[in-house]
Amino acid sequence: MRNSRTDWLVLAGFCGFLFFFGLAFFGLIGADEPRYAQVAREMLARHDWITPTLGGKPWLEKPPLYYWQAMLAYSIFGVSDWAARLPSAVDATIMVVAIYLFLNRFRPGFQLDGALMTASAAGVIGFARAASTDMPLAAMFTIALLAWYAWYESESHSYLSVFYCFLALGMLAKGPVALLLAALIIGIFAAAKSDYGLLWRTLWVPGILLFCALTLPWHFAVQMKNPEFFHVFILQHNFARFGTNLYHHKAPFWYYVPVVLLGLIPWTAVVAASLAESIRVWWAERQQVRKSEDALNVFLVIWLIVPVIFFSLSQSKLPGYIVPALPAGTLLLAEYVRRRVTDSASPSILLIVLHSIVAAALIVPALMIQYIVLQHRLPWGKASVISFTFAAVLAIGIAITLRTKLGFGALRFTTLVPVVLGIAAILRLGAPALDSTLSVRPLASEISHLENKPLPLAVSGVSRETEYGLAFYRNEIIDRYDLGQVPAGEHLVVASEGSQTALAKQVAGRRVSYLGSFAPQGLDYYWVSAAGMLEMSH
């Protein structure tokens, strides 16, 4: 009981630090974060739980789970960027807890290792701190597959109910991809066991009815209110996104191999070793996959590999697509460590060296984050020497510890040290640079302090990231000069540096006054008079 209580305290501490601490240290970045955050705000303002909207128009690219969660967070804490990120942090925590409970029930003794290894993977931390649909999908999908395997081992239909429930939530998080990936993974696992009856037993009528009860009401409701939903969501943002480069996210076929390797840092080297061993054992004993440890390893290997192959076939590739595969890697690692510790097997020197280097190396970009963000490089100088020296000392310390009697038993503790130090460095040292170069939050604040009265805001020649960020932080519809959307009344405009002459031509006969610039992002902002004023100021 005492160990269990300690485990929960450790989990709470690490999840709190890795997922929640410093969520407001820098503003929303990219195009997706402010866009999703604003959709949830508009839904809450209209008290509409059915139709996602952006700028007052239906935005039907994604299902509503993230929006519902963000609306709840806004209702409790008010609208803010950190509240927009809260759903992903909560979902990641629920996923980590589910992994702990699964291992505690079916592979006791290493439940804390598996949970913390998952929580500390770079990809999990990154998307747990993002206002996006990727972590909600990954969390729901992970819990669904763990529940399915729990049913497979225990034959308890209560687990199968949980599987269908969370599979439904996964579909509400990001669409039919959750159902398709689950079907592929379970189907390939059944084929690996030569037990095709497993597929029929999975198709449990009460579970299917539960899945339909959770997913169909929203899909029917949104289709009734928005007849274009099926075409936009299913045909464009699922089939067309997968089969074409319609949304300009082209990447090479092998793109997800380095993405997965980076997403599993600092555990990459040991996950690769565990994957190689599991495949070797599976191939050698492929006729004897038992309902035991071997079967779990096979299931995890399939779970890890299938999303990589599936999304590699897609013509549209983004890093977040692969997040649902990462927990399979860390669970495979936990199983690998459990077997090694149980058998008192010492890790090889080569694996120790590789793991120590990978784990300690992340401290270098963490300490140099300001230079990377502002200069897009690692400068050579005193700061870099200090960073590399510190990383080298950490690597040596990790290697020496793993070569002691503790061996793999010390893997979790030694590896979490650089993770904690790295996250702390990024949040404390890099947050101001990240905020000023990647988020429009400081720009929006700067503009608001200049206004004597609220004015409409337009943009010209700026990125989608800037447009969506300004829409969220100012909570208004942003007109685009590029699309011919020039407000007739007095307004402000944000444009790329040195755009005053070009703006003056676009609003001929109106006064354009330069107000200031935001150098970190190469942006200027101007005041434009109402139509009809013939004065021009430069």
N, C-alpha and C positions, 0 to 999 in steps of 0.2 A: 504493500500500500504506500509506504514511504517513497519507494523508487518511482511508483506511478505518479505520485504528487510532484516529485522532483522533475520527472519528464515533462509534465504539463507546464511547470514553471519555466523550464528551459525552452520549450516550444513557444510559449507566450512571449518570452523575452526576445527570441530570435525573430519570430514573425513580426513582432512589434517594431523591431529595429530595421529588419531587411525590407519590410513591405510598407510600413506606416510612417516611420520617422522621416521628417523632412519632406513630406509630400508637397508642401507649399514653398520649398526653398527656391524653386524656379518655376516659371509659368508654363502653360501648356505649349507643347512644341509640335512641329509638323502640321499637316493638314487635318489628320484624323482626330487628334485630341480635341481641339477647339470645336470642330464640326460636330462630333458626337455629343460633347458637353452642351453645345447650344441647342441641338435637337431635343435633348432631355429637358432643358429649360423651357423651350417653347411648348412642349407637351404638357409640362406642369402648369405653365401659365394659362393654357387653354383647358386644363383639367381633362385632357384627352389621352386615354390610355391605349388607344387603337392606332391612330395614324401618326407616325413620325413626321415632323415637318421641319424645314429649314428655311428661314426667311419667309415664313408664312405659307410655303408651298410643300406639298407632300414630298418626303424624302424616303423612298422605299427601297434603299439599297440593302438594309440590314433588318433582321427581326428585332423585337423590342426588349429582350431581356436586359441588356445593358441600360437602355433608356429607363426601364422601370426601376432598376436598382439606383440609378443616378437621381431619378425623381424622388425616390424615398430619401436618399442622402440629402438632397436639396431641402426637402420638407423638414428634416430634422436639424440640419446644420446651416441652412441657407445656401445660396448659390455662390460657389467659389471654385477655383481650379482644383484645390485639394479635395473638395467634396466630389468633384467630377471623377477624381482618381480613386476615390474610396471603394467603389464596387469591385474593381480589379484586385485591390489589396485584400478585401474581405474574401473574395472568391479564392485567391491564392492561399489564404489561411485555411479556409474550409478544405481545400484540396490537400494541404499538408496534414491536417488533422485526419482526413480520411485515409491517407497513406499510413499514418501511425496506427490507426485502429485496425486497418487491414493486416498489417504486419504483426501487430500484437495478437491478433486472432489466429492467423494462419502461419506466420513465421516468427514466433515470439523470441525475444532476446535482442533483436536488432531493429526494433521498430523505431527507436529514436534516431538511429543512424540513417535509416531510409528516409524518414521525414525531414531531417536536417539537410541531408544531401540534396534532396529535391528543392527545399527552400532556398538553398545557397547557390543553385545553378544560375549562371549569369542571365540566361534567357528568361528564367522564372522571375528573378528579381526585377529585370527590366520591364517585363510586361505586367508584373504585379503593381508597378508604379505608373502605369499608363492608362489614360482614359480611353479605352478602346474595347472592342469586342473579342479580342484574342484570348485574354485570360479567362473571361467568363466561359468561352467555349472549351478551353483547355481544362479548366477545373471540372466542369460538368461532364466532359468526355472522360476524363481520368476516373472520376468517381463511378461513372457508368461501367467502364471496363473492369475496374476493381470489383464492383458488385457482381458483374457477370462471372468473373473467375471465382469469386467466393461461392456463387451458386454452383459452379462446375465442381468445386471440391466438396461442398457440403450438401448439395442437392436440396437446399432449403429455398423454397419459393419466395420467402421474404426478401432474399437477396436479388432474385430475379425481378421482383417488384421495384426494388431500388434501381436496378439497371434500367428498366423502362422509364422510370420517373426521371432519372438524370439524363438519359438519352433524349427525352422530350425537352428538357431544359437546354441541352446542347443544341437541339434544333432551333429552339427559340433564341439561342445566343447568336448563331451564325448561319442557320439554314440547314438544308439537307445534307451538307458535307458531313455532319456528325453521324447521321444514319448510314451514309455510304461507307465511311471509314470503319465504323463498327462492324458492318456486314462483311467487309473485306477481311478484316483482322480475324473475326470469329470464323469465317468461312475457310480461310487459309489454315487456321489452327485445327479445325475439324479435319481438313484434308491431311495435315501433318500427322494426325492421330489415326487416320483412316477410319474415322467415326463420323460418318455423314448423318447418322441419326441424331447427333448432337445439334445439328441445325434445326431439325424438326422439334426437338425438345425445347430449344430456345424460343421457338415461335409459340409462346404460351398465350392463350387467348386472353385471360385476365390482364396480362401485362400489355398486350397490344391495345386492349380497350383503354387501359390507363394512359398509354402513350397518346392515343387519339384524343382522349378527354383533355389532356394537357395542351396539345398542340393545335388541334383543329379549330377551337373557338376563335382564337386570334386570327388565324389565317382566313377563316370564313368572314369574320367581321371586317378585317382590313380590305378584303376583296370586294365586299358589298359597298364599302364607303369609297373605294378607289378602284374602279374597274381596270385600271392600267397596272395594278399590282402584279398580276401573274407575268405579264410581259416584262416589266421592269425588273422584278426581283428574281424570278425563276429563269427567264430566257436570257436577260442581259447580264445580271450580276451573279449568275451561277454558271450556266452553260456557255455563254459568250465569253465570260471572264476566263473560264478554264480553257476553252478551245481556240481563242483568238487573243491578239494583243490589243484588244479594243481600248484598254485603259492604260496602255503604255507602261507596263511593268515587265518588260522583256528582260530575260536573264538567261545565261547558258544552262544547258541541261544539268550540269554538275553543281549548280548554284547552292543547293541545299546541303551538300556535303560539308563545305566550310561553315555554313550557317549553323548546322547542328553541332559541329565541333566547337564553335565559339559559344553557342548557347549552353553547352555543358561545362564550360570553364567554371571552376577549377578542377573538375573531376574528369576532364576529357581523356587523359591518358589511361586512367584506370577503367573508365567505361569502355574504351576501345579494347583493352585487354579482356574485360569480362565478356564483351560481345564476341571477340574472336574465340575465346574458350567455349562459350555456349554453343556457337555454330559448330565448332570442332566436335564437341561431345554429341550434339544433336546428329551430325552427319555419321559419326561412328556408331551410334546406337539408335538410328532413325527408325528401326523396326520395333523398338522397345520404349517408346515414349510413355511413361507411366503417369497415373494421376498422382503426382508427387512433385518433388522439387524440380525434376527434369521438365515436367509439363509446364510449370510456371516459367522456367527459363525460356522455353520454346515460345510461350505466349508473349513474353516480354520482348524477345527478339523480333517476332512478327510485328508487334505493336510499334517498335522503334523503327523498323525498316519500311513498313507499308506506307506511312504518311510521306516519308522521304521520296519514295518511288512515285507515289501518286501525284504529289505536287511538282515533282520534277517533270512530269509529263504535261503539266499545265503550261500554257503560253503566257500566263500572267503570274509573276512570282514576287512575293513580298516576305520578309523575314518572319512576320507574325504567323504565317500559315503553318509553320512547323512546330509551334509551341506545344500542341497536344502530344507530340512524340517525346518531348524531353523527360517527362516523368517515367517513361518506360526505361530510359537510359539510366536514370538514378536508381530505380528499383532493381534493375539488372546489376548495378554496381553493389547495392546493399546485399543482394543474394551472393554475389561473388565474395564480398568481404566476410559474410557469415560463414560460408564454406571454408574459407581460408583460416579463419579464427578457430572454427570447430575442429579442423584437421591439424591445427598448429603449424600450418604451412607458412613459411616466410616468403615475403614478396621478393622477386628477383631484383638484383642491383639495378639493371637497366630500367625496370618499371619504376623503382624508387627515384632514380635520377630524373626520368622524364616527368613523373608526377610532381616532384619537388620544383622543377623548373617552371612547369605550367602554372602551378598553384601560386608560386611566389612572383611570377612575372607580371601578374595583374596589378601588382602594387606600383609598377613603373608608370603605366598610363594613368592610374588613379592619382598619383602624386604630381604628374605632369599635365593634368587635365586642362589647366588654364592655357598652357602653351599649345596643346593639341587643338583646342577649340578656337583660340584666337589666331594662331599662326599656321594651323593645319600641318604641324610637324613636331618632331622632338628635337629641340635645339641642343647643341653640345655646349656644356658649361657646368658650372658648379651644381646647379639644380639637378641636372641629369646624372652627374657623377654620384650625388647623394642618393638619388632614386635607385640607380642600378646597384649601388653598394648595399643599400637596405634590402633590396630584393635578393641579392646574392646571399646575404646573411640569413634571411628567412629560408631560402632554398636549402642552405647547408643545415640549418636547424631542423627543418622538416625531414631531410634525408637521414640525419643522425638519429632522430627519434624513431623513424620507421625501421632503422636497422637494429634497434634494441630488442629486448625480449617482447616488448609490446607489439611490434610488427604492425599488422593491419588493425590491431585493436586501437592504435593511436591515430589512425587515418583521419577519422572525423575531427578530432580535436585539433590536430596540427594544421589541417586544411582550412578550418573555419577561421583561424587567426588572420591569415592574409585577406580573407573575404571581408571580415568585419573592419579591418584596417582600411581596405580599399574603398568600401562603401562610405565609411566615415570621411576619408580624404576627398572623395568625389563630391559629397554633399557639402562639406565645409569649405574646401578649396575651390571647387569647380562651379558651384551653384551660381555665383555672380556672373561668371563668363557664359555659362549655359543660358542664363536668363537674358543677358544682353544680346547674345548673338543668335539664339534659336527661338526665342519667344518674343511676341510683340507686347507682352505685359508692361515692360518699362516704357515702351513707346506710347501705349494707350494712356498710361499714367501721366506721362510728360505732356501729351496733348490736352488731357482733361484739365491740367493745372493752368493752361494758357487760356482756356475758354472763359469768357465772361458770361456766356449763356450757352446752353446745349445747342449744337449745330449738327446737321446731318454730315456724314462722312462718306467720301468716295475714295476710290483708289485708281491709280493709273500705272500700268506697266510693272506691277508687283506680282509676287508669287501667290499661289493659292494659300500657302501657309500664312502669309501676311493678311490676306483677305479674311480667311476664316478666323484667325486670331483676333483681328479687330472686331469682327462681328460678335464674338463671344465677350470680349472685355468691355465693349461699349454697348452690348446688347441692342444692336440695331441692324437693319438691313444695309449692306454696303453696296453702293452702286459702283459699276466699273466703267470708267471712261473708254476702255478698250472695246466694250460692247455697245458703245453709243449711249450709255446711261449717265448723262450729265444732268444733275439736279438743276432745276430752273431757279431755285432760291439760293440764298446765301448758304455756303457750306464750306467744309474743309476737305482737303484732298491730300492723300499720302501717295507719293510717287518716287520713282528711282531718282538718285542724285542728279542734279543739273537738268531737271525737266521743266523749269519755269517757262522757257521759250516755247517748248512744245505744248505745254498746257495753255499758254496764252493764245495760241492758234486755235486750240480746240474750243475755247470759250471766247472767241473774238467778240470785242465790244464789252467785255466784263473785266473788272479789276481783279488782278491776281497779286497777292502779297505773300512773300516768303516769310514763314514764321520760325523755322528752325530745321535742324537736321538730326537724324539719329544715325551717327557714324558707324556704330557696330554692324548695322545691317544695310548701310548704303542707301538710306531713305531720307527724303525731304518731306516736309509738310507745309501746306499753303492754305491761305484763306482766299476764297473766291466769292466775289460779290453776286448779288442777285442779277438775273437777266435784266437788261435795260440800262445798266450803268455803263457809261462810255469811257470812264476814266481807266487808265492802266498804270499800275505802279510796278516798278522793277526793283 
